[in-house]
Amino acid sequence: MTALGLRPERRTVILTLVLTALILGLGLLGLCYGASWKSPGEVFAALSGAEPSVVIQDWRLPRVLAALVFGAALGVSGALFQNLTRNPMGSPDVIGLDAGAYTGALVALTVLSGASVQLAVGSVLGGLVVAAVIYVLAYDRGFSGLRLVVIGVAVNAMVTALNSWIVLRADLEVAIAAVGWSAGSLNGVGWGDLGIPFTVIGVLLALMAARAHAMHQAALGDAVAVTTGVSLDRLRLLMVLVGVGCTATVTAVAGPVAFIALAAPQIGRRLAGAAGVPLLPAALTGAVLFQGADLIAQMLLAPVALPVGVVSTAIGGCYLIWLLTKEVARA
C-alpha cells in the first residue's frame, strides 16, 4: 500500500518516527559541526562523560537543544493559532504576536536594564497585550478566524512601525543590540539562558497536550464541540495563552524567528494526512525546520554564523508565496 493510502493514524506514527530520526540526525550533525569538526565518536564520548569536551557539552549542545525545543514550541504555537483561526495564515508571526513580544523586549532593553528576566516578562506581556487587542477587535457577535487574521495583519504592521520608532529613539548601543537581536539568533546561547525557558515551554506544552482531545473536537466544528462537553471560550483562552507563552518565551531568548510557526503546522498536517492541524507533527516539523535553518545559518558563510532568523525568513518567504498561490487557486 502506498504512503497516500495509509490510514491517518498509521501515517502519524510513521511520520513521528521519521521526524524523530531526522531530529536526532540533525542534532548529531550540529554537535559535530563547528570551527573544528568533531567525529561522531568524539561526540558520543563527550556526551557519555568518557572524554569531556567543553566545545561539545557547553557550546554546541545548548545550541542544538535550544533549536529543538524552540522549534517545537513555535510549531505548536502556530498549530494552536491556525486551529483557532481555521486559517493557514493564522500564525503568531503573521498576526502580530511576534512583533508584540518584540515590543515588550524592546521596552525591557531601552527603559529597563535588559536583564534576561526582564526580557522574558516583557516579551510575554507584549505578546499578551497584542493578542488581547486583536481578539477584542476581531470579536463581533461571534468569533471569526478570517477577521482575526485580517485584523492581526493590520495590527502587526502598526506594532512593527512602533518597534522601528523605539529603536530609532534608543541610544546607539542599545539600538545596535536591538536590531541585531531582532534578526533571531542562537549565537552565544548557553546553559544559563535555557533553564527557565525550557521549564516554561515544558509546562505549556504539557498543559496543551492534556487538552489536545478537546482541541480536536473543536476543530470538527463548534456544534460538535459543544455537544461533547467542550467549553469553547475556556479552550480558546487556553490556546491563546499557551500560543503567546511559547512564542514570547522563544522571542525572549532567541529573538523573533519568523515563519517557523507559519510553515511547520501546515507541512506537518500535509505529511500526516490529517484533517485538522495536529500538535505532534507540528512540533516535530518545527524542530526539524529550526535545526535545519540554524545549521544552514552556520554553514552558509562559515566561519561567520548568520542569525537563524535570516535563513528562516528566506525559506519562509518562498513557502508563503507557495501558500498564497494555493489559496488564490482554491478561491
N, C-alpha and C positions, 0 to 999 in steps of 0.2 A: 504493500500500500504506500502511495506517495505521501510526502510530508503534508501536502494540502488536504489529504484525505483523513488525516489523523483526527481523532476526537480532540476538542479543545483542552480537556483535562490532561490527556496524554501529551499533547504538544507542549503544554505549560511545564510539565515535569521534564521533558527532554530539553526544552529551552532553558530551564533553570540550570540543568546540569551543564549544558554547553556554555552558557554565560558565566557560570561559576568557574569552569575550567579556563575560560578566556581571561577572567579577572585574575586568577592565580598566575597564568602565564604572563600577563602584563605586569603584575606585581613583581614577579621574578626578574623580568627584564628591567623594571625600574630600579631594583636593588643591584643589578649587575652594571647598569649604565651610569656613567658619570665622567668626571675628569679623568679617572683611571678605571679601566674595565675590570670588573671582578668576575671570576668564573662562578658558575652555579655551585660548584663545590665549596668555594670560599664563602659564598652567601649562606649556604646551609650550615657550614661550620660556625659562622658568626652567630646565626640565629639560635643554634643549639648551645652556644656558650663554649664550644670546644676551642675556638680561636676568636676571642672577642675582637671586634673591629669598630672603632668609633665612627668611621665613614659609613658603614652599613647600618649599625644599630642606632646611632644618634643623628645622622644626617639624612640618609636615604629612606630608612624605614618609616619615620614620621611622615615624610612626604608621600610615600606610597599609600600608607593607611589613610592619610588625610584625603587624597584623591578618591579612594574607595568609599569612605564614609560620606564625604561631602557630595560626591556624585550620586550616591544612593539617596541622600536627603533631598537633593534637588529633583531627582526623578520622582520621588514620592510627592513632593510639593507640587510639581507640575501635574501629576496624575490627579491629585486632590482638586485642584482648581479646574482642570479640564472636565472632571466628573461633575463638579459643582456648576460649571457654566454650560456643560454639554457642548463644548466647542473646542476644536483642536488648537485654537489660538488663545485659549484661556490659560495662559501660564504666567507665573509671577513676573518674569522679565518683560512680558508684553503689556500686562495691565498695570504696571507701575509699582509693584511691591518691592522689586529690586531697587528701584530709584528711591522709594520711600525709606528703605533700610539704609541706603547710602546717605540720604539726608540726615538721618539720625546719627550715623557715624561721623559725618562732616561736622555736625554740631559738637559732638564729643571732641573732635580734633581741634576745632577752631575756638570754641568757647571754653571747654574744659582742658584737662591736661592730655587727653587722648590715651589714657591707660586702657589696658585690654578689657577690664570690667566695664569701663565707661563706653567703650566701643560696642561691646555686646549689648548692654542695656539700651544704648542709643539706637542701635540697629533694630532691635526688637520693637521699641516704642515707635520709631519712624515707620516701620512696616505696618504695625497695627493701626496707626493713625491714618495712613493712606488707605488701608483695607477698609476701615470704618467709613471714610469719606466715599469711597467707591460704592460700598454696599448701600449706604444711605441714598446716594444719588441714583443708584440703579433700581432701588425698590419703589415700585409704583403699583399699589394694589396687587402685589404679587411679585414673584421673582422671575426675572428673565435673564438667561445666560448671555444671549446676544447683546442685550442692553448693557450688561455688566462689562462685557469685553469692549464695546464701543466707548463707554464712559471711562473704562480703565485706560484705554489708549490715549484719550484726551488728558486724563489726569497724569499719566506717565510723561507726556510732553511738557506739562506745566511744572511737574516736580523736577524733571531734568533741567529745565530752564532755571529753576530755583537753585539747584545744585551748582550750576555754572556760575550763577551770581555769587553764591557763598564762596566758591573757590577764587573768583576774581577779587573779592573783598578781603580775602585772607592774607596774612603775611606770606612773603615769598617762600620761605622754607616750608611752612605748613601747606601752601598751595601745591608746591612740587611734590611733597609727600602724598597729598590727597589725590592728585592726578595720577601719580604712579600706582597708588593703591587701587584706584578706581578701575584699572585695567583687569584686575583679578589675577592673583598670582599666589603660588605656593612656594616661591623662593624664600628661603630662610625659615620656613616653618619647622619648629622643634617640638619636643615633647611638652615643654612648658606651655605651649599655645593650644594644646589639644585636649587636656583633661576635662575641663568644663564643657567645651563644645561637644565632645563625644558623649558625655553624660546626658546633656540636654537632648541631643539628637536621638540617643538610645531611648530615652523616656518618651519622647514624642512619637517615635516610630512604633514603640510597643503599645502606646495608647491608641494609635490609629489602627494597628493590627487587630486589637481587640474589638474594634468597631467596623472591621472590613466587611463582615456579612451585611450589616445594616447599610453600608455604603453601596454594596452590590444591589440590595433591594431598592434603594433609592434610584439607582441607575436604570432600573426597569420601569420607572415612572412614579410620580407622586402618589397616584391612586393605589398602586401595588404596595408601595412602602407604607402608606397609612394603614391599609388593611392588614398588614403583617406586624403592626405594632411599632413601627419606626417613628420616632418624634423628629420630623424633618427640620424644625427650627433648631433643636439642640444639635442634631447631627451636622447641619450646615455651619453652625457656630464653631463646633469642634474642628471641622475640616478647615475652616478659615484660620483658626488659632494654630493648628498643627502646621498648616502650609506656611503661614507667616513665620512661625517659630523656626522651622527648618531653613527657610530662605534667609532670614535675618541672622541666624547663627553662622551659616556659611559665609555670609557677607561680612560679618564682624571679623572673621579670621582671614579669609582669602580675598575679600573684596567682591564686588558684583561680577559673577561669572555668567555671562549671557548664554542663552539658547540651550543649555543642558536641560533645564526644566521644560523647555518647549518641545525639544525633539525626542527625548528619552521615552516619555509615556506613549507617544504615537508609534515609535519604532517598536517598543515592547509589545504594544497592543497588536500590531500587524504580525509580528513574529509569533505571538501566542495564539493568534486567530480568535481573539476574544471580542465579544460584542461591546463591552464597556472598556474602561481603561484600568486594568488590574494593577495593583500596587507592586507586587513582587517583580513582574517583568520590568516595570518602570524603574524600580530601584536598581535592579541588576544592570539594566541598559544604561542608566545614568552613571553607575560606577565605571562601566566599560568606556563610555564616552569621555568621562573626566580623566580617567587614567590614560587613555589614548591621546587625548588632547595635550595633557601635561608632558607625555613622552615626546610628542611632536614638537612641543614648545622648547624642550631641552635640546633636541637634536637638530632643529632646523638651521640655526645659526651658531651651532656649537663652536667654541666653548661658551658663548653668550646664551643664557637661558631667557627666552621670551616669556612674558606673562601668559599664563594659560588662557586668560580671557581673550587674548588676541586670536589664538587659534580657534577657540570655541566659537567666537563671533564669525570668523571666516567660514568655518564649517556650517554653523547655524544659519548664516545668511543664504547659503546655497540650499539648505533644507527648507528655509522659509519661502524662497522663490518656488521650489517644487510644491510645497504645501498650498500656497496661494493659487498656483496653476491648477492643481487638482480641485480646489474648492470652486474656482471660477468655471472649470469644465463641468463640474457636477451641477452648478446652478444653471 
